[in-house]
């Protein structure tokens, strides 16, 4: 059954960018609210000029305060809309206005202030060896407190801690600015909601009465029903993601679990019918499809309670029904599974996957629990009840802030072995001098050289990352997020920097399959079959395989390929990843926690591929590298 009219769906799908016009989803957040009322706020040039002026007037002010004032200015002057075809407001956006005018500038200033850092980072980025930056887009707010308190309650709690610390006489100027920035942003959020309420009075429609009632509830306190929760979730998302420059990496602490008590109460009390709630879910999920971010907005379902029973409900099935009927791939649904997961539910998900009308990720709860407990010493309760977030990461709920510090191109390690550490793209010595590859006589020498190059690359990345991670609160203060994290309020410090129990960092590994296949192609064709020499391979790679088509065909059709159920390839893949993961994981970062590692490649399989010479697996220079943990 479809719970949204064709006309309303068409309207929402064109809400942020016209479907009839070209759209580049890689241009993060660079969309305009097509439907926004142009009498309600500033245009692009006006907003930019005003923010630049604010920046100039604020020189020397604490960065959190500057950001909060800029955030408030955007919300007070943003173009908005509420339409008869939609239940959710529209915010006109400028491609994250605070990024270009404040945050990117502050990052450049930080990198410039650390001797030699900028040159090294530029070399890494330009060569395609690794992207080095402060990626603050991998965190989940404390949704439990957001829904328990609402925006006014979060503001009141911050003020309470602010006053308490002030009474104790313990506040430094920095800590004073921390609390003032939170209060500035949350007062602006309430003014923004008040603007939306006023807008409904002049734009009356069949939906506007419910929308106004919900917005009024959120202006005065916490959500009371399912629709209020969805409205609050969307407003938090759109303001954090599009203005405060912190991606919201999961919708609730389990979308079905978060909504369940409201859903059940609404059905039991007669506030809404099941079909009405499915209608709200349809309009809600379509918002994320309309925005069209290339990474897909994540949310997760299921999991287990602490009696080891699968934590599902009839709402879980309702969400899947709506998702299936809409034929969406955005949002993407991460699905927590255990050996106890109801087979009926699992078969429902697998059937949807077979039909190819969705985007699912199956996440293994026992594996996640073991990983978190062994990785950085979480309790069983913290690990079992963690959030699935972002690309497919796991975070301790309401007490972890993970930063992606670098995405490293593993295949460069193989190239450096053939070029004795010299990077032919940048024209610089980027790797170790592991010797003339043509003199290697046994595979073990070649394999050892590759792994030495890998650890050398990682050491350089970690050395640079530790220099700048420490200052993340100066580059991008997590003002809106910090209000949701009570530990940060108690500690009087930015949540993303040091205000949570686990301020972790991650080093991601790109081109994993390309690297494994390259090593195994050399092993087979040079050291096992003797069909080529290392000198032949070096010449072939230097010439981008031109003149070496026969060798290239042999490399492309080599016997041992990762992802083909080949025992030897699987053993090498497992060994190489484990060696790298053990080497990285547990090393100390500069924020009081540790590094983790993973293999998401987002768009780097394309970007790094452009900067990577031909590889021994048969890939040509400039072609894509392998994606994530997938085979080539």
RAPEUR-V923939 format. One record per residue. N is the residue number from 1. SS is DSSP state (H for helix, E for strand, C for the rest). OMEGA is omega in degrees with one decimal (NA if undefined). BURIAL is I if it has 9 or more other C-alpha atoms within 8 Angstrom, else O. Layout:
n;ss;omega;burial
N;SS;OMEGA;BURIAL
N;SS;OMEGA;BURIAL
This chain:
n;ss;omega;burial
1;C;178.6;O
2;C;-175.7;O
3;C;178.0;I
4;C;-178.8;I
5;C;178.6;O
6;H;-177.7;O
7;H;179.0;O
8;H;179.0;I
9;H;178.8;I
10;H;179.3;O
11;H;-176.8;I
12;H;-179.7;I
13;H;177.1;I
14;C;-173.6;I
15;C;-174.7;I
16;C;172.4;I
17;C;-176.0;I
18;C;-178.9;I
19;C;-177.5;O
20;C;-178.0;O
21;C;179.1;O
22;C;-179.8;O
23;C;178.4;O
24;C;-177.3;O
25;C;177.4;O
26;C;176.0;O
27;C;-169.9;O
28;C;173.2;O
29;C;-175.9;I
30;C;177.2;I
31;C;173.9;I
32;C;173.1;I
33;C;-173.4;I
34;C;-172.8;I
35;C;-172.2;O
36;C;179.5;I
37;C;-174.5;I
38;C;175.2;O
39;C;-172.8;O
40;C;-176.2;I
41;C;-173.7;I
42;C;171.9;I
43;C;-175.3;O
44;H;-177.2;O
45;H;-179.9;O
46;H;179.3;O
47;H;-178.7;I
48;H;-179.0;I
49;H;-179.5;O
50;H;-179.8;O
51;H;176.4;I
52;H;178.7;I
53;H;177.6;O
54;H;178.6;I
55;H;-178.2;I
56;H;179.6;O
57;H;-172.1;O
58;C;-178.9;O
59;C;179.1;O
60;C;178.2;O
61;C;176.2;O
62;C;-174.9;O
63;H;178.7;I
64;H;179.1;I
65;H;178.4;I
66;H;-178.5;I
67;H;-179.0;I
68;H;178.5;I
69;H;178.3;I
70;H;176.1;I
71;H;-178.8;I
72;H;179.7;I
73;H;178.8;O
74;H;-177.3;I
75;H;-180.0;I
76;H;-173.6;I
77;H;-179.4;I
78;C;171.0;I
79;C;-177.0;I
80;E;174.2;I
81;E;167.4;I
82;C;-171.0;I
83;C;-179.9;I
84;C;-177.9;I
85;C;-173.0;I
86;C;175.3;I
87;C;-172.7;I
88;C;-176.2;I
89;C;176.8;I
90;E;175.3;I
91;E;175.9;I
92;C;-174.4;I
93;C;-174.8;I
94;C;-176.6;I
95;C;-178.6;I
96;C;-172.4;I
97;H;-178.4;I
98;H;-179.3;I
99;H;-172.5;I
100;H;-173.3;I
101;H;-176.7;I
102;H;-167.1;I
103;H;178.9;I
104;H;177.4;I
105;H;-179.4;I
106;H;177.5;I
107;H;177.8;I
108;H;179.9;O
109;H;177.7;O
110;H;-178.3;I
111;H;179.2;I
112;H;-175.2;I
113;H;-178.7;O
114;C;-174.3;I
115;C;175.3;O
116;C;-174.1;O
117;H;-176.0;I
118;H;-180.0;I
119;H;179.5;O
120;H;179.7;O
121;H;178.2;I
122;H;178.2;O
123;H;-179.5;I
124;H;-178.4;I
125;H;-176.7;I
126;H;-177.2;I
127;H;-175.4;I
128;C;178.5;I
129;C;178.2;I
130;E;168.9;I
131;E;-178.9;I
132;E;179.5;I
133;E;176.6;O
134;E;-177.9;I
135;E;-177.0;O
136;C;-173.4;I
137;C;-176.3;I
138;C;-177.1;I
139;E;177.3;I
140;C;177.7;I
141;C;176.2;I
142;C;-177.5;I
143;H;-179.2;I
144;H;179.8;I
145;H;177.2;I
146;H;-178.3;I
147;H;-179.7;I
148;H;-174.0;O
149;H;-172.4;I
150;H;-179.5;I
151;H;178.8;I
152;H;-179.9;I
153;H;176.6;I
154;H;177.3;I
155;H;-178.9;I
156;H;179.3;O
157;H;178.4;O
158;H;179.3;I
159;H;179.3;I
160;H;178.4;O
161;H;178.4;I
162;H;-178.2;I
163;H;179.8;O
164;H;178.3;O
165;H;-179.9;I
166;H;179.0;I
167;H;178.8;O
168;H;-179.4;O
169;C;-174.5;O
170;C;-173.8;O
171;C;169.1;I
172;C;177.0;O
173;H;179.6;O
174;H;-179.4;O
175;H;175.0;I
176;H;179.2;I
177;H;178.7;I
178;H;-178.6;I
179;H;-179.8;I
180;H;179.4;I
181;H;177.8;I
182;H;-178.1;I
183;H;177.3;I
184;H;-178.7;I
185;H;-175.6;I
186;H;171.2;I
187;H;176.9;I
188;H;177.9;I
189;H;179.1;I
190;H;175.6;I
191;H;179.0;I
192;H;177.9;I
193;H;178.1;I
194;H;175.3;I
195;H;179.4;O
196;H;178.2;I
197;H;179.5;I
198;H;-179.7;O
199;H;-179.4;I
200;H;-179.7;I
201;H;-179.0;O
202;H;179.9;O
203;C;-174.3;I
204;C;179.0;I
205;C;179.4;O
206;C;-177.0;O
207;C;-168.1;I
208;H;-179.8;I
209;H;178.3;I
210;H;-180.0;O
211;H;-180.0;I
212;H;179.8;I
213;H;-179.4;O
214;H;179.4;I
215;H;178.2;I
216;H;176.0;I
217;H;-177.8;I
218;H;176.7;I
219;H;-175.1;I
220;H;-175.8;O
221;C;-175.0;I
222;C;179.9;I
223;C;-177.4;I
224;C;-178.4;O
225;C;-175.8;I
226;H;-178.9;I
227;H;177.4;I
228;H;-179.6;I
229;H;178.7;I
230;H;179.1;I
231;H;179.7;I
232;H;-179.1;I
233;H;-178.6;I
234;H;179.8;I
235;H;177.3;O
236;H;-179.6;O
237;H;-170.6;I
238;H;179.7;I
239;H;179.1;I
240;H;-175.0;I
241;H;-170.4;I
242;H;-177.3;I
243;C;-176.2;I
244;C;174.2;I
245;C;171.1;I
246;C;-179.8;I
247;C;176.6;I
248;E;-165.5;I
249;C;167.4;I
250;C;-178.7;I
251;C;-175.7;I
252;C;174.3;I
253;C;-168.2;I
254;C;-172.4;I
255;H;-179.6;I
256;H;-179.8;I
257;H;-179.5;I
258;H;-175.7;I
259;H;-165.6;I
260;H;-174.4;I
261;H;177.3;O
262;H;179.1;I
263;H;-177.6;I
264;H;179.7;O
265;H;179.6;I
266;H;-179.9;I
267;H;-177.1;I
268;H;-176.5;O
269;H;-177.5;O
270;C;178.3;O
271;C;175.8;O
272;C;171.0;I
273;C;177.0;I
274;H;-179.1;O
275;H;176.8;O
276;H;179.0;O
277;H;175.9;I
278;H;175.9;I
279;H;179.3;I
280;H;178.7;I
281;H;179.5;I
282;H;-179.9;I
283;H;-179.4;I
284;H;-176.2;I
285;H;179.0;I
286;H;178.8;I
287;H;-174.7;I
288;H;172.9;I
289;H;-178.5;I
290;H;179.5;I
291;H;169.6;I
292;C;176.6;I
293;C;-169.7;I
294;C;-176.9;O
295;C;-178.3;O
296;C;178.6;I
297;C;-176.3;I
298;E;166.5;I
299;E;-177.5;I
300;E;179.9;I
301;E;170.1;I
302;E;-168.4;I
303;C;-179.0;I
304;E;170.6;I
305;C;-173.6;I
306;C;169.4;O
307;C;178.1;O
308;C;175.7;O
309;C;-179.4;I
310;E;-175.7;I
311;C;179.2;I
312;C;-179.8;I
313;C;176.3;O
314;H;176.9;O
315;H;177.4;I
316;H;178.6;I
317;H;179.2;I
318;H;179.5;I
319;H;179.1;I
320;H;179.1;I
321;H;-179.3;O
322;H;-179.2;I
323;H;-179.7;I
324;H;-178.1;I
325;H;-179.2;O
326;H;-179.2;O
327;C;-176.6;O
328;C;165.3;I
329;C;178.0;I
330;C;11.9;I
331;C;173.6;I
332;E;-175.5;I
333;E;172.6;I
334;E;-169.1;I
335;E;179.2;I
336;E;180.0;I
337;E;176.4;I
338;C;174.9;I
339;C;-178.2;O
340;C;-178.0;O
341;C;-178.6;I
342;C;-177.2;O
343;H;178.0;O
344;H;179.9;O
345;H;-179.4;I
346;H;178.2;I
347;H;176.5;O
348;H;179.4;O
349;H;-179.5;I
350;H;177.1;O
351;H;177.4;O
352;H;177.9;I
353;H;179.7;I
354;H;-179.4;O
355;H;170.5;O
356;C;-176.5;O
357;C;-169.2;I
358;C;175.1;I
359;C;-179.4;I
360;E;169.7;I
361;E;178.6;I
362;E;-173.8;O
363;E;-173.0;I
364;E;-176.1;I
365;H;178.9;I
366;H;178.0;O
367;H;178.1;O
368;H;-178.8;I
369;H;178.7;I
370;H;-178.0;I
371;H;-177.6;O
372;H;-179.4;I
373;H;-178.8;I
374;H;-174.9;O
375;H;179.6;I
376;H;165.5;O
377;C;176.0;O
378;C;171.4;I
379;C;177.0;O
380;H;-178.0;O
381;H;178.9;O
382;H;-176.7;I
383;H;-175.3;I
384;H;-174.9;I
385;C;-175.0;I
386;C;173.8;I
387;E;165.2;I
388;E;-173.6;I
389;E;170.9;I
390;C;-176.6;I
391;C;170.5;O
392;C;-177.3;O
393;E;175.6;O
394;E;-177.2;I
395;E;173.5;I
396;C;-172.9;I
397;C;173.8;I
398;C;-178.7;I
399;C;174.9;I
400;E;173.2;I
401;C;-174.8;I
402;C;178.3;I
403;E;170.3;I
404;E;-175.6;I
405;E;-178.5;I
406;E;166.9;I
407;E;-174.3;I
408;E;179.3;I
409;E;-176.0;I
410;C;-175.2;I
411;H;177.1;I
412;H;179.7;I
413;H;178.4;I
414;H;178.0;I
415;H;-178.1;I
416;H;175.5;I
417;H;-179.6;I
418;H;-176.8;I
419;C;176.7;I
420;C;175.3;I
421;C;-177.6;I
422;E;179.5;I
423;E;-175.3;I
424;C;178.6;O
425;C;-177.9;O
426;C;-176.7;O
427;C;-178.8;O
428;E;176.1;O
429;E;-175.8;O
430;C;-177.9;O
431;C;176.9;I
432;C;169.6;I
433;C;-177.7;O
434;C;175.6;I
435;C;178.2;O
436;C;-174.2;I
437;H;-176.6;I
438;H;179.1;O
439;H;179.8;O
440;C;-175.6;I
441;C;179.8;O
442;C;-177.4;O
443;H;-177.7;I
444;H;178.3;O
445;H;-179.7;I
446;H;-178.0;I
447;H;178.8;I
448;H;179.6;O
449;H;177.9;I
450;H;-177.5;I
451;H;174.6;I
452;H;178.2;I
453;H;179.4;I
454;H;-177.4;I
455;H;176.5;I
456;H;177.6;I
457;H;-179.1;I
458;H;179.3;I
459;H;-180.0;O
460;H;178.8;O
461;H;-178.6;I
462;H;179.1;O
463;H;178.4;O
464;H;-175.9;I
465;H;-179.6;I
466;H;-178.6;I
467;H;-174.8;I
468;H;-178.2;I
469;H;-175.4;I
470;C;-172.3;I
471;C;-174.3;I
472;H;-178.8;I
473;H;175.4;I
474;H;-178.7;I
475;H;-178.0;I
476;C;-179.8;I
477;C;-176.2;I
478;C;-170.9;I
479;H;-176.5;I
480;H;178.8;I
481;H;-172.9;I
482;H;-180.0;I
483;C;-177.7;I
484;C;-175.0;I
485;C;-174.5;I
486;H;178.8;O
487;H;179.6;I
488;H;178.4;I
489;H;177.8;I
490;H;-178.4;O
491;H;179.2;O
492;C;-174.7;I
493;C;-179.7;I
494;C;-176.3;I
495;C;-174.3;I
496;C;-177.5;I
497;C;-174.0;I
498;C;-168.4;I
499;C;177.1;I
500;C;-177.3;I
501;C;-175.8;O
502;E;174.5;I
503;C;-171.9;I
504;C;175.6;I
505;E;179.4;I
506;E;168.9;I
507;E;-177.9;I
508;E;-174.6;I
509;E;179.5;I
510;E;173.5;I
511;C;-176.7;I
512;H;-178.1;I
513;H;177.3;I
514;H;-178.3;I
515;H;179.8;I
516;H;-178.6;I
517;H;179.4;I
518;H;178.7;I
519;H;-176.7;I
520;H;175.6;I
521;H;177.3;I
522;H;-179.7;I
523;H;-176.1;I
524;H;-170.1;I
525;H;-179.3;I
526;H;-168.2;I
527;H;179.5;I
528;H;-176.2;O
529;C;-179.7;O
530;C;-178.5;I
531;C;177.0;O
532;C;174.8;I
533;C;174.8;I
534;H;176.2;I
535;H;176.9;O
536;H;-179.3;O
537;H;-178.8;I
538;H;179.3;I
539;H;-179.9;O
540;H;-179.4;I
541;H;178.4;I
542;H;-178.2;I
543;C;178.3;O
544;C;178.1;I
545;C;179.7;I
546;C;-175.4;O
547;C;-178.0;O
548;C;-175.1;O
549;H;180.0;O
550;H;178.2;O
551;H;179.3;O
552;H;178.7;I
553;H;177.3;I
554;H;179.0;I
555;H;-179.9;I
556;H;-177.6;I
557;C;178.8;O
558;C;-172.2;I
559;C;-171.2;O
560;C;179.5;I
561;C;177.0;I
562;C;176.0;I
563;C;-179.4;I
564;C;-178.3;O
565;C;177.0;O
566;C;-173.9;I
567;H;-177.0;O
568;H;178.6;O
569;H;179.2;I
570;H;179.9;I
571;H;178.8;O
572;H;178.8;I
573;H;179.8;I
574;H;-178.0;O
575;H;-178.5;O
576;H;-179.8;I
577;H;-178.9;O
578;H;179.6;O
579;H;-179.1;O
580;H;-177.9;I
581;H;178.8;I
582;H;-179.6;O
583;H;-177.2;O
584;H;-169.5;I
585;C;179.7;I
586;C;174.9;I
587;C;-174.8;O
588;E;170.1;O
589;C;-177.0;I
590;C;178.4;I
591;C;176.2;I
592;C;178.1;I
593;C;-172.1;I
594;E;172.1;I
595;E;169.9;I
596;E;175.7;I
597;E;178.6;I
598;E;-174.3;I
599;C;170.0;I
600;C;-177.3;I
601;C;-177.2;I
602;C;179.2;O
603;C;-173.8;O
604;H;176.5;I
605;H;175.0;I
606;H;-173.8;I
607;H;177.9;I
608;H;178.9;I
609;H;179.4;I
610;H;-175.6;I
611;C;-177.7;I
612;C;-179.3;I
613;C;178.9;I
614;C;-178.8;I
615;C;-172.9;I
616;C;178.0;I
617;C;178.6;I
618;C;178.4;I
619;C;178.4;I
620;C;178.2;I
621;C;176.6;I
622;C;-179.9;I
623;C;178.8;I
624;C;169.1;I
625;C;-179.6;I
626;C;-175.4;I
627;C;169.8;I
628;C;176.0;I
629;C;-176.9;I
630;C;174.5;O
631;C;177.2;I
632;C;NA;O
